[in-house]
């Protein structure tokens, strides 16, 4: 469901109010340009619930906050810090935190992690602070192909050469010992992502995401554990659809309805 809604920072554009997780989340996001969807939901659902103790999650490049807020829906013991360099997206993320009554569990910070290797002192977040760090970084090399139209969409989809490693390095700095870092990324960029993960993490897991059985993967979920020396695991693909039609497989539908998390 989408409802047209004007925001305080957009004079001529409209946003939509969209339901996620079977209406357990209402998310305001731009009606045109970069919009969160399947990737963000899968990223949020990929966060494990291994402890009944409170845990801190950090999302890098949060956009409107879908992935982190999905993770909070799945895990009552989780709180989240959402980071992005786009003021407009952060305003929407703040709106979404309030709209979903998560003000006591989530906050946002404006920061460009490519230009800033650490949080500024006034933020009062120290290295080795987070049990879980998730990210849905820009997918495309800005030196290849055609840039997306619109500054917000371009920033959300394109990065400079070497920027991906800075994202992973930032995550490494702020993950606790034995903390988990999870990225969702385009399949063709897996080699670059693995180069950054392998020199910093162990117990790396790769989950290919494919639309239908027999097709090539378009996305991958990659996780690693800080300080682990366990070997890399290539998991069986996550298949979204049956061979016929556009309906999601029952397992995927349950994830999209927050009836179960993504176990991998």
C-alpha positions as CSV (number, residue, x, y, z in Angstrom):
1,X,0.0,0.0,0.0
2,X,1.3,3.5,-0.9
3,X,0.0,6.8,0.2
4,X,1.2,10.1,-1.3
5,X,2.8,12.3,1.3
6,X,4.8,15.5,1.1
7,X,7.9,15.8,3.2
8,X,9.4,18.8,4.8
9,X,12.6,18.8,2.6
10,X,11.0,18.0,-0.7
11,X,9.0,20.8,-2.2
12,X,8.0,19.3,-5.5
13,X,8.4,15.5,-5.1
14,X,6.3,13.0,-3.3
15,X,7.0,10.2,-1.0
16,X,5.0,7.0,-0.5
17,X,4.1,5.2,2.7
18,X,4.8,1.5,2.1
19,X,4.0,-1.6,4.2
20,X,6.8,-4.0,5.0
21,X,6.7,-7.3,6.9
22,X,3.0,-7.8,6.5
23,X,2.3,-4.2,7.7
24,X,4.4,-4.6,10.8
25,X,6.4,-1.7,9.4
26,X,5.2,1.5,7.7
27,X,8.1,3.1,5.8
28,X,8.1,6.5,4.2
29,X,10.4,6.6,1.2
30,X,10.8,8.6,-2.1
31,X,8.2,7.7,-4.6
32,X,10.8,8.1,-7.4
33,X,14.5,7.4,-7.2
34,X,16.1,4.9,-4.9
35,X,13.6,2.8,-3.0
36,X,14.1,0.0,-0.5
37,X,12.8,-3.5,-1.3
38,X,13.7,-7.1,-1.2
39,X,17.4,-6.5,-0.6
40,X,16.8,-4.5,2.6
41,X,14.2,-7.0,3.9
42,X,16.6,-9.9,3.4
43,X,19.5,-8.0,5.0
44,X,17.4,-7.3,8.1
45,X,16.1,-10.8,8.3
46,X,19.7,-12.2,8.0
47,X,20.6,-11.0,11.4
48,X,20.9,-13.9,13.8
49,X,19.3,-14.1,17.2
50,X,21.9,-16.0,19.1
51,X,21.6,-14.3,22.5
52,X,18.7,-13.2,24.8
53,X,20.9,-10.4,26.0
54,X,20.6,-6.9,24.6
55,X,22.6,-6.4,21.4
56,X,23.7,-3.3,19.4
57,X,23.4,-3.2,15.7
58,X,25.0,-0.6,13.3
59,X,23.7,-0.1,9.8
60,X,26.0,1.6,7.3
61,X,24.2,3.4,4.5
62,X,20.8,3.1,6.0
63,X,18.8,5.0,3.5
64,X,15.2,5.2,4.9
65,X,16.0,2.6,7.6
66,X,14.3,-0.5,6.2
67,X,17.0,-3.1,6.9
68,X,17.7,-2.0,10.5
69,X,14.0,-1.6,11.4
70,X,13.3,-5.1,9.9
71,X,16.0,-6.5,12.1
72,X,14.4,-4.8,15.1
73,X,11.0,-6.4,14.3
74,X,12.6,-9.8,14.2
75,X,14.6,-9.3,17.5
76,X,13.2,-7.6,20.5
77,X,16.6,-7.6,22.2
78,X,18.2,-5.5,19.5
79,X,18.8,-1.7,19.3
80,X,20.2,0.0,16.3
81,X,22.3,3.0,15.2
82,X,21.6,4.0,11.6
83,X,24.2,5.9,9.6
84,X,24.0,7.7,6.2
85,X,25.5,10.7,4.5
86,X,22.2,11.8,2.9
87,X,20.3,14.3,5.0
88,X,17.1,13.7,3.2
89,X,17.3,9.9,3.7
90,X,18.1,10.5,7.4
91,X,15.1,12.7,7.8
92,X,12.9,9.9,6.4
93,X,14.7,7.3,8.5
94,X,13.9,9.4,11.6
95,X,10.3,9.7,10.5
96,X,10.2,5.9,10.1
97,X,11.7,5.3,13.5
98,X,9.0,7.5,15.1
99,X,6.2,6.2,12.9
100,X,7.0,2.6,14.1
101,X,7.4,3.6,17.7
102,X,11.0,2.6,17.9
103,X,12.5,5.9,19.3
104,X,13.8,4.0,22.3
105,X,15.5,1.4,20.2
106,X,16.9,3.3,17.2
107,X,18.8,6.5,16.4
108,X,20.4,8.0,13.3
109,X,23.8,9.7,12.7
110,X,24.8,11.7,9.6
111,X,28.2,10.6,8.5
112,X,30.1,9.9,5.2
113,X,32.0,6.8,6.1
114,X,34.1,7.1,3.0
115,X,35.5,10.4,4.1
116,X,35.5,9.7,7.8
117,X,37.4,6.6,9.0
118,X,35.8,6.9,12.5
119,X,32.9,8.5,14.3
120,X,33.6,12.1,15.5
121,X,34.3,12.4,19.3
122,X,31.1,14.2,20.0
123,X,29.1,11.1,18.8
124,X,30.6,9.2,21.7
125,X,30.7,5.8,19.9
126,X,34.0,3.9,20.5
127,X,35.5,1.2,18.3
128,X,34.5,-2.4,19.1
129,X,31.0,-1.3,20.1
130,X,28.6,-3.3,18.0
131,X,27.6,-7.0,18.0
132,X,26.2,-6.8,14.5
133,X,27.0,-4.5,11.6
134,X,25.0,-4.6,8.4
135,X,25.3,-2.7,5.1
136,X,23.7,-2.5,1.7
137,X,26.5,-0.4,0.0
138,X,26.2,1.2,-3.4
139,X,26.2,-1.5,-6.0
140,X,27.9,0.0,-9.0
141,X,31.4,1.3,-9.8
142,X,30.9,4.9,-10.8
143,X,33.6,4.5,-13.4
144,X,31.6,1.9,-15.3
145,X,28.2,2.3,-17.0
146,X,25.8,5.1,-16.8
147,X,25.2,7.0,-13.5
148,X,21.6,6.9,-12.2
149,X,19.6,10.1,-12.6
150,X,19.2,12.2,-9.5
151,X,21.8,12.9,-6.8
152,X,20.2,10.7,-4.1
153,X,19.7,7.7,-6.4
154,X,23.2,8.1,-7.8
155,X,24.8,8.2,-4.3
156,X,22.8,5.2,-3.3
157,X,23.8,3.1,-6.3
158,X,27.4,4.2,-7.3
159,X,30.7,4.3,-5.5
160,X,34.3,5.2,-6.4
161,X,37.0,2.6,-6.8
162,X,38.3,1.6,-3.4
163,X,35.3,2.9,-1.5
164,X,33.9,-0.6,-0.8
165,X,37.1,-1.5,1.2
166,X,36.5,1.7,3.3
167,X,33.0,0.5,4.1
168,X,34.4,-2.9,5.3
169,X,37.2,-1.3,7.2
170,X,34.8,1.0,9.0
171,X,32.7,-2.0,9.9
172,X,35.8,-3.8,11.2
173,X,36.7,-0.9,13.4
174,X,33.3,-0.8,15.1
175,X,32.5,-4.5,15.4
176,X,33.2,-6.2,18.7
177,X,35.5,-9.2,19.0
178,X,33.4,-12.1,17.6
179,X,31.0,-9.6,16.2
180,X,29.3,-10.3,12.9
181,X,29.4,-8.1,9.8
182,X,26.9,-8.7,7.0
183,X,26.8,-7.1,3.6
184,X,24.4,-7.6,0.7
185,X,26.0,-6.9,-2.7
186,X,25.7,-7.5,-6.4
187,X,27.0,-11.0,-7.4
188,X,29.5,-9.6,-10.0
189,X,31.2,-7.6,-7.3
190,X,31.7,-10.6,-5.0
191,X,35.5,-10.8,-5.7
192,X,36.0,-7.2,-4.5
193,X,33.9,-7.8,-1.4
194,X,35.7,-11.0,-0.6
195,X,39.1,-9.3,-0.9
196,X,38.0,-6.8,1.8
197,X,36.5,-9.5,4.0
198,X,39.2,-12.1,3.8
199,X,41.9,-9.8,5.3
200,X,39.7,-8.9,8.2
201,X,37.3,-11.7,9.1
202,X,37.0,-15.4,9.4
203,X,34.0,-17.8,9.2
204,X,33.0,-16.0,6.0
205,X,29.7,-17.2,4.6
206,X,28.4,-16.5,1.1
207,X,24.8,-16.9,0.3
208,X,23.9,-16.5,-3.4
209,X,20.5,-15.1,-4.1
210,X,18.8,-16.3,-7.3
211,X,15.4,-15.5,-8.7
212,X,14.6,-19.0,-9.9
213,X,16.3,-22.4,-9.8
214,X,18.9,-22.7,-12.5
215,X,19.4,-19.0,-13.0
216,X,22.6,-17.1,-12.1
217,X,22.8,-15.2,-8.8
218,X,22.1,-11.5,-9.0
219,X,22.9,-10.7,-5.3
220,X,24.9,-12.3,-2.5
221,X,24.8,-12.0,1.2
222,X,28.2,-12.2,2.7
223,X,28.9,-12.4,6.5
224,X,32.1,-12.6,8.5
225,X,33.1,-12.9,12.2
226,X,35.7,-10.5,13.6
227,X,38.6,-12.5,15.1
228,X,37.4,-15.8,13.8
229,X,39.8,-18.2,11.9
230,X,37.1,-20.6,10.7
231,X,37.0,-21.5,7.0
232,X,34.9,-19.9,4.3
233,X,31.5,-21.5,3.6
234,X,29.7,-21.3,0.3
235,X,26.0,-21.9,1.1
236,X,23.3,-23.3,-1.1
237,X,21.5,-20.6,-3.1
238,X,18.5,-18.8,-1.7
239,X,15.8,-19.2,-4.4
240,X,13.1,-16.5,-4.4
241,X,10.5,-17.8,-6.9
242,X,9.2,-21.1,-8.3
243,X,10.0,-21.8,-12.0
244,X,6.6,-20.6,-13.1
245,X,4.9,-17.4,-12.1
246,X,6.0,-14.5,-9.9
247,X,4.9,-15.7,-6.5
248,X,7.5,-16.1,-3.9
249,X,8.3,-19.5,-2.5
250,X,6.6,-20.2,0.9
251,X,9.9,-19.9,2.8
252,X,10.5,-16.4,1.3
253,X,6.9,-15.4,1.9
254,X,7.4,-16.2,5.6
255,X,10.4,-14.1,5.7
256,X,8.6,-11.2,4.1
257,X,5.8,-11.5,6.6
258,X,8.2,-11.6,9.5
259,X,7.0,-15.1,10.4
260,X,10.6,-16.4,10.3
261,X,14.1,-15.0,9.9
262,X,16.6,-16.0,7.2
263,X,18.6,-19.0,8.5
264,X,21.9,-19.4,6.8
